[in-house]
Amino acid sequence: MGFFKSLFGLGGGKRRKSTRKAKRVTGSGFVPSDVGGSAASIVLADIGGAGGDKITEHLERIFSAITDVAVYRRNQVIKLNPKAPLFNALQEAAREGATWLSEDQADLIVWGGTVDLGTAVELRFLPVGAAEGTASTFGPLDHLTLPIPLPRDLDKLILVSAMGSLLPVHRGARKKLASVLESEMKSLEKVWDLPPHLEPPHLASCLTCYGNVCMSLWRVGAKKHLDKGLKAYQQAVTAVTKQDDVLLWALAQNHFASGLQAKATQDQDPDALAAAAAAYREVADALGRDNYPNEYALALISMAMVLYKIGNKETTATRLKESAQAFDDALSAFDVELNPGRWAEAMNGYGTVLLSLAERMQGPQLAEKAVDAFRQALDVRKKELVPLLWAQTANNLGTACYALAKRQPSKDLLDDAEKYFSGASEIYRQAGNQKRVIVIEKNLQRVKQMARSA
């Protein structure tokens, strides 16, 4: 979830000693990374800009308040390229951070820099997998902006934001990490009964991060945090206007829309799903294709997927057509070179919508477009690099080839359907997903039967 749905992964495995550029901080609650039983490990980068040293030292003291988390002090700064567009610069920073995480065998980097002539600091949270596009509640644009000097009553917010960014996708001691996080959140809840006096952009940033942490806890089973997250996002949306900071407003609104999707799933609430689609449309309209083409496209992609969910439950094809159009508009604006993984995910979604439309309408045209969409997605989703994603799209392509062959008989289409079904079945079998294998094998038998009858 989150504006760019792009984050994190694991930890786990044996920790190796830190590099010479990093130092382990022990005492006062810091646990060295090679101590067994740690819930997670964090690399703390030096905060860049004027006054960054003092802020880094303050962050050390904040993280020292919690045990069960191992911390490295990296003694280096991650800098944003001022000459690159923001998203490009964040992608570059993510790649640099990913290298650090690999070197230190850690789970998360906390990094950032001072802004606004040293009167505020932006903190960002980069878990393992961010550079590869692994999804979590915190995305690349998410940041915690606080005034300098840092308000002491928001120290906990810094702490839980770091932990919450990692929690949903952590492959280590997730239950342990969730338990620690819930404990820390209890003391922080009192702060929001009477929110601190902050400048609107700072307040919106804090509320959005707090909402993200709530959603992280919801994703691992703490259902009571869903409404708290939605409330925080709503407050963030009203704290800053589109005219003052359109990206910050859009970020909060996008998270709110994601939260509405969660509510629709949890409460079986179709109205929440419709509200999510409307919220994503508002984000896309506010950003605009000309000013923020990739961000605009991502909002449309999110909206398209919601419309697909709604359309699949309706008897008419109206919502499915709207979904297909939104995908078409988004993909025409999206830069595949900037985020190929996200582009392939969108292309796979587009093919899925086209295939659903093909099932409701006569003629081969929509099935042909679905086949083409899935083939394009496979150009990025390589079997040797992302086998499960390849299997997902290969299975879809097999289905599309079979659907088109029923409308437009072709030995080549049946051969392709058999090839992709067989390949997907093999991958899912290796992954232990027997239920998926059974479904695919049934479809494979139908293809073989049709080929024999041809």
C-alpha positions, 0 to 999 in steps of 0.5 A: 500500500502507499503512494508507490507501493514500493518497499521492503523485505527481509533480514534473517539469516546469519549476520556478518560483522559490520563494515569499517564504515559502520559501527555497532552501537551497544548499551542503552538498549542498543543490541549488536546485530550478531546477538541472537533473538533480535527482532530486526536490525537497522542501519542509521545513516548520518543525517545530511545538512546543517545540524545533521550531526546533532540530529543523528545523535538524537536519533541514536538516543531515540532508538536506544529506548527499545531493545530487541532491535539491533542498530548499526551507525553507518557514518555516511550520508545518503544524498538526494540528487538535486538535479534529478526529478524527485522520484528519480532521485529517490530511486537512486538513493534506494539503490545506494541504500540497498547496497548498504543493507546488503553489506551490513546484512540489515533490514532497514535504513533510516536516513534523511537530511535537513531542509528549509534552511536547516529549520526542519528535517526529513526522515525516510525509511528504506527497508530491504527490497525497496530498490526492487519494488517490494510493497509495504505501507511506506513508499519512496515518497513517504517521509517524516518531516519535523521542525528543528529542534525536534519535538520530544513528544514526537520521538516515539513517532520516529521510532514507530515509523521506522518499525512500521515501515518494515513490519508488513514484509519482514521475514524475521521475527515478525510477531516479536516486532509487531508486539514491540511496535504495539507497545510503543504505539500505546504511549503515542496514541495520547499525542493525537488526542491533542495533536502538537502545534506544527506547521501544516506540511509537518503535521500532514507528514506526521499524520500520514506516517502515523496512519502508515504504522496503523495500517502496517499493524492492521496488515499483520492482524491488528484489526483495531488499527484500521479505523485509527489509520483512516482517521489519521489519513483524513486529518492529514488530507485536511491539514494541507491543501492541494494548492500549498503542497500537491504532492504531500496532499496527494500522498495522504489522499492516496493512502486514505484510498488504500485504507478504504480498500482495506475497509472494503475487504474487512467489512465487505463494504462496497461503498468503501470500494467506490469511495476509494476509486473516487479518491484515486481519481481525485489524486490523478486529477490534482497531479495532472499528466503534464506536471507529474506523469508517473505519479498521475499514472500510478494513481490511475493504475490504483483506480483501475484496479479498484474499478476492476474489483467493482466491475467483476461483481456487477452484471454490466461491463461499465466499470470494467470498461472504465478500468480498461480506459484508466489502465490505457491512460496510465500506461501511455503516461508511465515511464517504463524505464523509471520503474519497470517492475511497477509498469509490468504489474500494471500491464498484467492488470490491464491484460486481466481487465481486458480478459474479463471484458472479452468474456462478456463481449463477442469478437476476438479483439479484446482477447487479442489485446489481452494476449498482447498485454501479457506478452509485454508484461513478460518482457519485464517479468523474466522467469529467471529473475522473478519466477513467481511473478513470471508464473502469475503472468504466464498463467494469465497469458495461457488463459488469454491464448486459450480464450482467443483460440476458442474465438479464432482457432489457431494451433500456435495459440494452443501451443502457447497456452500449453507452454505457458500453463505448463511453465506456470504449473512447474513454478507453483509446484516448486513453490508449494502452491498446490491449489494453484497447480490443480487449477492450472492443470485442469486448464492445461487438460482443456487446452490439450483436449481442444488441440486433439479435437482440432 
